[in-house]
Amino acid sequence: MSSSIPADHGNIKRYLPWVVATVFFMEQLDTTIVNTAIPAMAISLQVTPLSLKAVVMSYILSLAVAIPISGWLADRYGTRRVFMTAIAIFTVASVLCGLAVNSPMLVAARLLQGFGAAMMKPVGRLTIVRTFPKAELLRAMNFVIIPALLGPLLGPTVGGLIVHWMSWREIFLINVPIGLAAIWIAHKHLPDYRSAEHRPLDLMGFILFGSGIALLSWLLEIFGEHRLDGTSWGVLFVISLSLLGAYAWHALREPHPLLQLRLFTIRTFRVSLLGGLFTRLGVSSMPFLLPLFYQLGLGYPAWQAGLLMMPTAAAAMFMKVVSTRLLGRFGYRHVLIVNTVLLGVTIGLFALVGLGTPVWAILAIGLCQGFFSSLQFSSVNSIAYADVEQKDSSMASTMASSMQQLSVSFGLACGSLVTAWYLGDLPQTDRVVLASALHQAFLTLAALTILSSLSFWTLRRHDGESLSQGTKRKRPATAVANADQSTAA
């Protein structure tokens, strides 16, 4: 692996986290603002609020499909060039989102925006992984995430104020100055890593994996909306699984696969990705459902609903400061098992929130959710790299990022499906009906989250100590340490 890092490596380590944090901030700000503006978008575009999950899911789907080629692009063309190009695409797509005149145009622009983000986030993480030694990595990534969490902290409030005083279109246009600043900072301070060996792009694998995932996500999005009869839906579902199965068969025989499935033989990597998938099925829809609950179920205006979302992000920022100490003291296994249960209980508490619930109680539940979700994803994302070899860091980063976005996409679909199931044919505009359906959905998602804690029982007591304590334990020949971290979805 070659690099254009200057001789002053200390300055690179000083400025690089801020470069990556700026991009994370922009992406997270965009995501949380969009969630708050969904009710206003629904009125403007004359569609139902739940149907606009396509605006969120299209972005996440684009991320999941495009992320697998981000590592190949970075290795081939260099991290700096790919990173700056990705920011430019994201910024241009944001302008197109702001100019959208209908829902299909907005979804198409969000797909392009997601493609840009698909290269920004994993390449940024990969640059951090290759710059910082293992003993410093968890602390460095937590430092990156803290400024990035200003996006979720400010997003709901800023989005609510913009929607209240202006139009929802402006929520996308604020990405323009941030994107231009991020390009300039990246040009000045981002190291340019690239691979000395140019591995070929697995085009067949990309077609099989991308088409299978895209079809599966679309089917989950429209499930229960009567846009397809049951037979057609079932046939397409089988086709999507067949495409993914064909990719698995292809990847095990391809010398340079798009996603290296043999990494799943590493226990900590496997538990992290699969455990994260099951946990996100219950958690990932909350940023989408809560703004609907606050605005349409409880009757709060958009700006007040945004304020109610702020404690979650503020608590997440604080938890990033103390998560390293908690993991060092109690270990990954105990933290993940106990914290997953607590996270599920917190989601269930939202089912007790009604019109008469004091604001302080809602804020307290939001704080708890922020604490537990931040610790959850700090833990589950970083342990994925505890036993990954250095030569596999790029592939592992790509696979983890892709799986995380798929998990978010499936989780959002799961939350929307559960809510739609409890709504039935009742009108979404009825405040009492919608609030009741969301209460039942929160309880169901809480149960799913608690059950997902079982996936972490296969971890061992000392798993992840090389990350949380900066120590090097003796490991099998197939497993040496590296680490990565990503923000909570």
MOURLIN-V366263 format. One record per pair of residues at least 24 apart in sequence whose ideal C-beta (glycine too) atoms are under 6 Angstrom apart, sorted by the first residue. I is the first residue (numbers start at 0). J is the second residue. D is the distance in whole Angstrom. If there is no record, write none. Layout:
BEGIN
i:j:d
I:J:D
I:J:D
END
This chain:
BEGIN
i:j:d
0:194:6
1:193:6
1:195:5
2:190:6
2:192:5
3:191:4
4:190:4
11:190:6
14:188:4
15:130:6
16:139:6
16:142:5
16:143:5
18:184:5
18:185:6
18:188:5
18:189:5
19:123:4
19:127:6
19:143:5
20:143:5
20:146:4
20:147:5
21:181:5
21:184:6
22:119:5
22:123:6
22:181:5
23:147:3
24:146:6
24:147:5
24:149:6
24:150:5
25:174:6
25:177:5
26:116:5
27:147:6
27:150:3
27:151:5
28:150:4
28:154:5
29:174:6
31:151:5
31:154:3
31:155:6
32:154:5
32:158:4
32:170:4
34:286:5
34:287:5
34:290:5
35:155:5
35:158:4
35:159:5
35:290:5
35:305:5
36:158:5
36:162:5
36:167:4
36:170:5
38:294:5
39:162:4
39:167:5
40:167:5
44:102:5
46:102:6
47:427:5
48:291:6
49:415:6
52:415:5
53:106:5
54:105:6
54:109:6
55:287:6
56:220:5
56:408:6
56:411:6
57:106:5
57:109:5
57:110:5
58:109:4
58:113:4
59:404:6
59:407:5
59:408:4
60:216:5
60:408:6
61:110:5
61:113:3
61:114:5
62:113:5
62:116:6
62:117:5
62:404:4
63:212:6
63:401:6
63:404:4
63:405:5
63:408:6
64:209:5
64:212:6
64:213:6
65:114:5
65:117:4
66:117:5
66:121:6
66:400:5
66:401:4
67:257:5
67:258:6
67:397:6
67:401:5
69:117:6
69:118:5
69:121:5
69:122:6
70:393:5
70:397:4
71:200:5
73:122:5
74:194:4
75:197:6
77:191:5
77:193:4
78:122:5
78:126:5
78:191:6
78:192:5
79:189:5
79:191:4
81:118:6
81:122:5
82:122:5
82:185:5
82:189:6
83:182:5
83:185:5
85:115:5
85:118:3
85:119:4
86:178:5
86:181:5
86:182:5
88:115:3
89:115:3
89:116:6
90:174:6
90:175:6
90:178:3
93:171:5
93:174:4
96:171:4
97:168:4
97:171:4
97:172:5
121:396:6
121:397:6
121:400:4
124:396:6
124:483:6
125:393:6
125:396:5
128:392:5
128:483:5
129:192:5
133:480:5
133:482:6
134:469:3
136:482:4
137:323:6
137:381:6
137:466:5
140:484:3
141:319:5
144:319:5
144:486:5
145:316:5
145:319:5
147:486:6
148:312:6
148:315:5
148:316:5
151:312:4
152:309:6
152:312:4
152:313:6
155:305:4
155:308:4
156:305:4
156:306:6
156:309:6
158:305:6
159:301:4
159:302:4
159:304:6
159:305:3
160:302:5
162:301:4
163:301:5
163:302:5
198:255:5
199:255:6
201:253:6
201:255:6
201:256:5
201:257:4
204:246:6
204:249:6
204:256:5
204:257:4
205:257:5
207:242:5
207:245:5
207:246:4
208:246:5
208:257:6
210:242:5
211:239:5
211:242:3
211:243:4
214:239:4
215:239:4
216:408:5
219:412:4
220:412:6
222:416:6
223:419:5
258:398:5
259:394:5
262:395:6
265:386:5
267:382:5
267:385:5
267:386:5
267:462:5
268:383:5
270:457:6
270:458:6
271:379:5
271:382:5
271:383:4
272:402:5
274:379:6
274:454:4
274:455:5
275:379:5
275:406:6
276:406:4
277:451:4
277:454:5
278:451:4
279:406:4
279:407:6
279:410:4
280:410:5
280:413:5
280:447:5
281:444:4
281:447:4
281:448:3
283:407:4
283:410:3
283:411:6
283:488:6
284:410:5
284:411:5
284:414:2
287:411:6
288:414:5
292:437:5
295:433:5
296:433:5
296:434:4
296:437:6
307:361:6
310:362:5
310:365:4
310:366:5
311:365:5
311:368:5
311:369:4
314:366:5
314:369:3
314:370:5
315:369:4
315:373:4
318:370:5
318:373:4
318:374:5
322:374:5
322:377:4
326:467:4
327:467:4
327:468:5
330:460:6
331:378:6
331:382:5
331:462:5
331:463:4
332:458:4
334:378:5
335:378:5
335:455:4
336:452:5
336:455:5
338:371:6
338:374:5
338:375:5
339:451:6
339:452:4
340:449:5
340:452:5
341:371:5
342:371:4
342:375:6
342:448:6
343:445:5
343:448:3
343:449:4
345:371:6
346:441:6
346:444:5
346:445:4
346:448:6
347:442:6
347:445:3
349:441:4
350:438:4
350:441:4
350:442:5
372:487:5
373:487:6
376:487:4
380:484:5
380:485:5
381:466:6
381:482:5
381:484:5
382:463:4
384:481:5
384:482:4
384:483:4
385:463:5
385:466:6
385:480:6
386:478:4
387:481:5
388:479:5
389:481:6
392:481:5
396:483:6
407:488:4
417:443:5
END
